[in-house]
Amino acid sequence: MSLKWSNKKIIIVVVLILTFLSLLALIFAEKETRDLKRKGDIADLQKALYLHYQEHHTYPPVDTSTFCGNINAPENKNLKRTLEYYLRQDPNYEKGDKPFPSDPKFSGSDKDYFYWKTGETSFMLLSELERDNNNEKPTESCRQEGNAFDYAVDQTTEVELKVKRLK
């Protein structure tokens, strides 16, 4: 009789372990999915910045040589509007049904997508990642309460442009 009970315990333990491993894999998959969205969003914003530069020979905002801040912050609505105009030249955004890029988890926080215009001809776009969170991209020299981000692209990062110029 004790042998049968031991077999049941083993089966229960195995099922619990498999359930735990499945949940762990699901959590990692969700984080990876959000990180992939972040990298795609950053690439889209980079395209918008590139198109702006092609037209104005500087990165936005045009009235200042440097700038830094969260793209989706209310105080940066003019920057967001400018970037959205250029995003709409991308076939993925042109119909207006794809929303403006926003971090899938940190939207509205200090860890939402960060834009740093480091000069007339240079910029950085930064994002916080969940799977590869190394905080190697600090922003202290940009603002007093600088954050550290995990992922960044700049004006030298290659970008594939598929755009339809707006008339």
Beta strands, then each sheet from edge to edge (+ up, - down):
strand 1: 67-70
strand 2: 114-119
strand 3: 122-127
strand 4: 137-138
strand 5: 148-149
strand 6: 151-154
sheet 1: 1+ 2- 3+ 6-
sheet 2: 4+ 5-
end
